[in-house]
Amino acid sequence: MKSNDFVKPVLWGVLASALLLSAYFVVLTLVSGWEFARTQFAAFWYFVVALTVGFGIQIGLYSYLRRIARHGDASGKVVTVSGATSTGAMISC
């Protein structure tokens, strides 16, 4: 396995984290204003950052496993079903 096999999944994870954090700020700003979004983030940053990083790790692992399933002898169906279930659970949070 090459070291650059990890680059794309890491980039997908970072992008997913950034999008989730952006969605957090957009939704709070639209609902209650920028000042509220800022104060909520300041008060609960450790929860928000932990959830965001966890989501990014999950997306990175999912893209890595999906890539392995496409090029190896593994079953792509198992990765798809477990990934879809995990993604659905994360979105419902």
C-alpha positions as CSV (number, residue, x, y, z in Angstrom):
1,M,0.0,0.0,0.0
2,K,1.4,3.4,-1.0
3,S,1.5,6.4,1.3
4,N,-0.4,8.5,-1.3
5,D,-3.4,6.1,-1.0
6,F,-4.3,8.0,2.2
7,V,-4.2,11.5,0.7
8,K,-7.7,11.4,-1.0
9,P,-9.5,10.0,2.1
10,V,-7.8,12.6,4.3
11,L,-8.8,15.4,2.0
12,W,-12.4,14.1,1.9
13,G,-12.4,14.0,5.7
14,V,-11.1,17.6,6.0
15,L,-13.6,18.8,3.4
16,A,-16.5,17.0,5.2
17,S,-15.4,18.6,8.6
18,A,-15.3,22.0,7.0
19,L,-18.7,21.6,5.4
20,L,-20.3,20.4,8.6
21,L,-18.8,23.3,10.6
22,S,-19.9,25.7,7.9
23,A,-23.5,24.2,8.0
24,Y,-23.4,24.7,11.8
25,F,-22.6,28.4,11.5
26,V,-25.0,29.0,8.6
27,V,-28.0,27.4,10.3
28,L,-27.4,29.2,13.6
29,T,-26.8,32.5,11.9
30,L,-30.0,32.2,9.8
31,V,-32.1,31.2,12.8
32,S,-30.8,33.5,15.5
33,G,-28.1,35.8,14.1
34,W,-24.4,35.9,14.0
35,E,-23.9,37.0,17.6
36,F,-25.9,34.0,18.9
37,A,-23.9,31.6,16.6
38,R,-20.6,33.1,17.9
39,T,-21.5,32.9,21.5
40,Q,-22.9,29.3,21.2
41,F,-19.7,28.2,19.5
42,A,-17.6,29.9,22.2
43,A,-19.6,28.2,24.9
44,F,-19.7,24.7,23.3
45,W,-16.7,24.7,21.0
46,Y,-15.3,21.4,22.4
47,F,-18.5,19.5,21.5
48,V,-18.8,21.1,18.1
49,V,-15.2,20.5,17.2
50,A,-15.3,16.9,18.5
51,L,-18.4,16.1,16.4
52,T,-16.9,17.8,13.4
53,V,-13.6,16.0,13.6
54,G,-15.4,12.7,14.3
55,F,-17.6,13.2,11.2
56,G,-14.5,14.0,9.1
57,I,-12.8,10.9,10.3
58,Q,-15.9,8.8,9.5
59,I,-16.1,10.2,5.9
60,G,-12.3,9.7,5.4
61,L,-12.6,6.1,6.5
62,Y,-15.6,5.5,4.4
63,S,-13.9,6.8,1.3
64,Y,-10.8,4.8,2.1
65,L,-12.8,1.5,2.6
66,R,-14.8,2.2,-0.5
67,R,-11.6,2.6,-2.5
68,I,-10.3,-0.7,-1.2
69,A,-13.6,-2.4,-2.0
70,R,-13.4,-1.3,-5.6
71,H,-9.8,-2.5,-6.2
72,G,-9.6,-5.5,-4.0
73,D,-11.4,-8.8,-3.4
74,A,-13.6,-7.3,-0.7
75,S,-17.3,-7.0,-1.1
76,G,-18.4,-3.6,-2.0
77,K,-22.0,-4.3,-0.9
78,V,-20.9,-4.7,2.8
79,V,-19.0,-1.4,2.7
80,T,-21.9,0.4,1.0
81,V,-24.6,-0.9,3.5
82,S,-22.5,-0.3,6.6
83,G,-21.4,3.1,5.3
84,A,-24.9,4.2,4.5
85,T,-26.2,3.1,7.9
86,S,-23.4,4.9,9.6
87,T,-23.9,8.1,7.6
88,G,-27.6,8.0,8.3
89,A,-26.9,7.7,12.0
90,M,-24.5,10.5,11.9
91,I,-26.9,12.8,10.0
92,S,-29.7,12.0,12.5
93,C,-27.4,13.2,15.3
